[in-house]
Structure formats: C-alpha cells, structure tokens
Amino acid sequence: MRRKLKVAPFRRKREGKTDYRMRIRMLSGQKPRLVIRPAVKNMSAQIVVYNDKGDIVVAGSHSHALKHYGWTVHGGNLPAAYLTGYLLGMRARKKNIGNAVLDTGTRTPIKGGRIYACAQGVIDAGVHVPIDKKVIPSIERLSGAHIELYAKQNKKEFQDYVKKNVDPTTVRKLFAQVKAALQEA
C-alpha cells in the first residue's frame, strides 16, 4: 500500500506573507508593480519589476527620506503617505517608468487610507496607476486638514509636534512647503 506524502506549502504562504495566486496574476501582466507597505510610524513604497532570479527594485522611497525635504513630523499619517508616494513617482519618472500596477500584498486596503494616499502621490507625480477615484482620500485629508482640525481641539495629543517646534495647526503649510521642495528636486 502506498503512503501519500504530505506536502508542506511554501514558507511565505504558511506565514501569511504571500498570496501566490494573486502574485501570479499580477506578474502575468508584465507591468512594473507599485509595492506599498505601511507601518505604524512610517511608509515604504517601491516600483518593482519581475525577474526570473528575483524581483528588482527600480525605484524606492521611504518616509524617512522626507526629512531631507523639511518633513520633520510623523511619517505614518496621510500627508506623509502622499508625499512618500510623490517622491517615489518623481524618482520613477527619472527612470522612465510610465505606469505600474498597485500591489498591496496581503494587506486589505481601506477606502481613503494610507495605501491609496501613497498611490495618489505616485499618480500626481506622473506615473499612471489604474485606481478607482472613489477610494482615494480627499485633497483636504491628503494635505492634513483633518490633523489641523483635531489639533485645534486636542493640543495635548500633539506633544511630539511641539518637541520638534512644529505647530500641529499648520500641517497644511508644512505639506505645501515639502511638496514644493520635492518638485524642485
């Protein structure tokens, strides 16, 4: 009598890090992927191209890089996500990348969330990413108007901003300055 061997699935599938069916569908399109990975305090975004020997990162940006352009506050909010995507889009355009497909990994994107804010920054920089306009946050939220409104009501919550000599009620002004600095770079 033959024994049936038990086959263990791929390690990344077991750990819940990779959905291989979705990955194969994305790779069959043969377009660069816009890989966005948000964390609590930071954002990471990359343009990745498939290669048989392993994926190649063509362009990348991280919210830490925004400090060089004047963004000194929290790197995980909507305005920082947008600016990270905008920086990535500028870098991708310099490397002649005109379009990409959004890859969110195993994370379920939320309408109006940071993943779509980052994708909108890439789109505004000139890279075409096919996304429904209904899921993208409003311009007011992208620029930080909701942060200013909340800061006016609860100043105590923004001690980190105060330590960095930034008035939390002027986030939109800081956003505009950093976006202008990114356009000049």
LUMGUKE-261293 format. One record per residue (C-alpha): residue number from 1; residue in one letter; x, z, y. Coordinates in Angstrom, 3 decimals, m for minus. Layout:
# LUMGUKE-261293
(site NUM A (X Z Y))
...
***
This chain:
# LUMGUKE-261293
(site 1 M (0.000 0.000 0.000))
(site 2 R (1.343 m0.952 3.394))
(site 3 R (1.622 1.518 6.192))
(site 4 K (0.510 0.481 9.617))
(site 5 L (3.158 1.296 12.193))
(site 6 K (2.082 2.976 15.374))
(site 7 V (3.383 1.115 18.397))
(site 8 A (4.128 3.178 21.478))
(site 9 P (3.118 1.492 24.737))
(site 10 F (5.621 0.773 27.459))
(site 11 R (7.030 3.880 29.116))
(site 12 R (5.801 2.940 32.607))
(site 13 K (2.316 2.336 31.220))
(site 14 R (2.310 5.728 29.500))
(site 15 E (3.400 7.421 32.731))
(site 16 G (0.660 5.636 34.670))
(site 17 K (3.122 3.831 36.931))
(site 18 T (2.482 0.187 35.998))
(site 19 D (m0.647 m1.765 35.146))
(site 20 Y (0.876 m4.670 33.243))
(site 21 R (m2.297 m6.782 33.176))
(site 22 M (m2.518 m6.675 36.960))
(site 23 R (1.209 m7.355 37.266))
(site 24 I (0.996 m10.479 35.082))
(site 25 R (m1.930 m11.790 37.143))
(site 26 M (m0.002 m11.278 40.369))
(site 27 L (3.193 m12.821 39.051))
(site 28 S (1.378 m15.896 37.737))
(site 29 G (0.569 m16.824 41.357))
(site 30 Q (4.309 m17.187 42.052))
(site 31 K (3.973 m15.814 45.585))
(site 32 P (6.018 m13.001 47.096))
(site 33 R (4.365 m9.585 46.795))
(site 34 L (3.828 m7.148 49.647))
(site 35 V (4.529 m3.819 47.936))
(site 36 I (3.274 m0.820 49.924))
(site 37 R (3.954 2.704 48.704))
(site 38 P (2.662 5.523 50.926))
(site 39 A (3.848 9.108 50.587))
(site 40 V (2.609 12.196 52.406))
(site 41 K (5.135 12.068 55.246))
(site 42 N (6.473 8.511 55.009))
(site 43 M (5.636 4.880 54.301))
(site 44 S (7.638 2.327 52.376))
(site 45 A (6.917 m1.400 52.364))
(site 46 Q (8.786 m4.301 50.771))
(site 47 I (8.470 m8.026 50.177))
(site 48 V (9.391 m8.574 46.521))
(site 49 V (9.994 m11.809 44.627))
(site 50 Y (9.862 m12.016 40.838))
(site 51 N (12.995 m12.941 38.884))
(site 52 D (13.481 m13.001 35.100))
(site 53 K (16.328 m10.499 35.392))
(site 54 G (14.325 m8.172 37.633))
(site 55 D (12.392 m8.177 40.873))
(site 56 I (14.335 m8.998 44.034))
(site 57 V (13.566 m7.203 47.304))
(site 58 V (13.768 m9.843 50.026))
(site 59 A (12.868 m7.586 52.953))
(site 60 G (12.005 m3.925 53.266))
(site 61 S (11.180 m1.246 55.782))
(site 62 H (10.625 2.480 55.773))
(site 63 S (9.022 4.717 58.351))
(site 64 H (12.401 6.443 58.858))
(site 65 A (13.637 3.211 60.462))
(site 66 L (11.095 3.642 63.266))
(site 67 K (13.253 6.438 64.726))
(site 68 H (15.696 3.764 65.938))
(site 69 Y (12.882 2.245 67.995))
(site 70 G (11.614 5.510 69.500))
(site 71 W (9.010 6.779 66.990))
(site 72 T (10.054 10.415 66.659))
(site 73 V (6.887 11.939 65.231))
(site 74 H (5.129 11.963 61.841))
(site 75 G (5.934 8.960 59.652))
(site 76 G (2.907 9.068 57.370))
(site 77 N (m0.045 8.531 59.717))
(site 78 L (m1.933 5.309 60.503))
(site 79 P (0.107 4.275 63.576))
(site 80 A (3.363 4.807 61.663))
(site 81 A (1.995 2.799 58.729))
(site 82 Y (1.085 m0.072 61.060))
(site 83 L (4.487 m0.004 62.762))
(site 84 T (6.281 0.090 59.387))
(site 85 G (4.341 m2.984 58.325))
(site 86 Y (5.051 m4.670 61.657))
(site 87 L (8.783 m4.030 61.228))
(site 88 L (8.634 m5.454 57.707))
(site 89 G (6.770 m8.526 58.947))
(site 90 M (9.422 m9.160 61.614))
(site 91 R (12.185 m8.882 59.007))
(site 92 A (10.296 m11.138 56.578))
(site 93 R (9.792 m13.825 59.219))
(site 94 K (13.540 m13.874 59.862))
(site 95 K (13.978 m14.675 56.161))
(site 96 N (11.368 m17.478 56.290))
(site 97 I (8.642 m15.715 54.335))
(site 98 G (5.276 m17.009 55.478))
(site 99 N (2.841 m15.458 53.005))
(site 100 A (2.556 m12.669 50.466))
(site 101 V (0.046 m11.035 48.127))
(site 102 L (m0.789 m7.340 48.532))
(site 103 D (0.456 m5.161 45.648))
(site 104 T (m0.799 m1.566 45.779))
(site 105 G (0.418 m0.616 42.324))
(site 106 T (m1.771 1.888 40.508))
(site 107 R (m2.989 3.468 43.746))
(site 108 T (m6.553 2.611 44.719))
(site 109 P (m6.554 1.521 48.359))
(site 110 I (m9.136 3.118 50.647))
(site 111 K (m11.056 1.147 53.256))
(site 112 G (m9.436 1.828 56.624))
(site 113 G (m6.497 3.638 55.013))
(site 114 R (m2.734 3.539 55.467))
(site 115 I (m2.155 0.746 52.947))
(site 116 Y (m4.384 m1.607 54.912))
(site 117 A (m2.899 m0.412 58.218))
(site 118 C (0.553 m1.357 56.929))
(site 119 A (m0.745 m4.717 55.693))
(site 120 Q (m2.286 m5.384 59.118))
(site 121 G (1.100 m4.748 60.719))
(site 122 V (2.648 m7.372 58.438))
(site 123 I (m0.140 m9.815 59.323))
(site 124 D (0.281 m9.200 63.068))
(site 125 A (3.994 m9.923 62.737))
(site 126 G (3.198 m13.402 61.421))
(site 127 V (3.118 m13.181 57.617))
(site 128 H (m0.146 m14.336 56.006))
(site 129 V (m1.605 m11.753 53.598))
(site 130 P (m5.124 m12.508 52.283))
(site 131 I (m7.151 m9.364 53.063))
(site 132 D (m10.804 m8.925 53.984))
(site 133 K (m11.119 m7.928 57.652))
(site 134 K (m13.734 m5.282 56.749))
(site 135 V (m11.157 m2.990 55.111))
(site 136 I (m8.655 m2.952 57.976))
(site 137 P (m8.770 0.075 60.338))
(site 138 S (m9.983 m0.466 63.901))
(site 139 I (m7.484 m1.156 66.661))
(site 140 E (m8.193 2.277 68.163))
(site 141 R (m7.255 4.019 64.915))
(site 142 L (m4.180 1.811 64.425))
(site 143 S (m2.863 2.813 67.834))
(site 144 G (m3.567 6.534 67.312))
(site 145 A (m6.692 7.182 69.396))
(site 146 H (m8.092 9.438 66.674))
(site 147 I (m4.906 11.546 66.770))
(site 148 E (m5.185 11.954 70.538))
(site 149 L (m8.840 12.988 70.263))
(site 150 Y (m8.081 15.575 67.601))
(site 151 A (m5.055 16.845 69.566))
(site 152 K (m7.214 17.481 72.627))
(site 153 Q (m9.454 19.720 70.524))
(site 154 N (m6.784 21.457 68.406))
(site 155 K (m3.407 21.770 70.150))
(site 156 K (m2.211 24.382 67.652))
(site 157 E (m2.184 21.825 64.825))
(site 158 F (0.488 19.737 66.556))
(site 159 Q (3.408 22.161 66.809))
(site 160 D (5.675 19.572 65.151))
(site 161 Y (4.992 17.145 68.007))
(site 162 V (5.655 19.861 70.596))
(site 163 K (9.003 20.733 68.941))
(site 164 K (10.036 17.097 69.322))
(site 165 N (8.994 17.061 73.004))
(site 166 V (6.105 14.667 72.399))
(site 167 D (2.680 15.338 73.836))
(site 168 P (0.209 14.625 70.999))
(site 169 T (m2.349 13.380 73.518))
(site 170 T (m0.060 10.435 74.391))
(site 171 V (0.373 8.915 70.936))
(site 172 R (m1.097 5.566 72.047))
(site 173 K (1.505 5.302 74.792))
(site 174 L (4.298 6.033 72.313))
(site 175 F (2.776 3.491 69.899))
(site 176 A (2.809 0.793 72.599))
(site 177 Q (6.439 1.572 73.505))
(site 178 V (7.618 1.378 69.899))
(site 179 K (5.709 m1.844 69.241))
(site 180 A (7.278 m3.402 72.342))
(site 181 A (10.734 m2.280 71.146))
(site 182 L (10.070 m3.885 67.740))
(site 183 Q (9.057 m7.153 69.400))
(site 184 E (12.300 m7.245 71.395))
(site 185 A (14.486 m6.573 68.348))
***
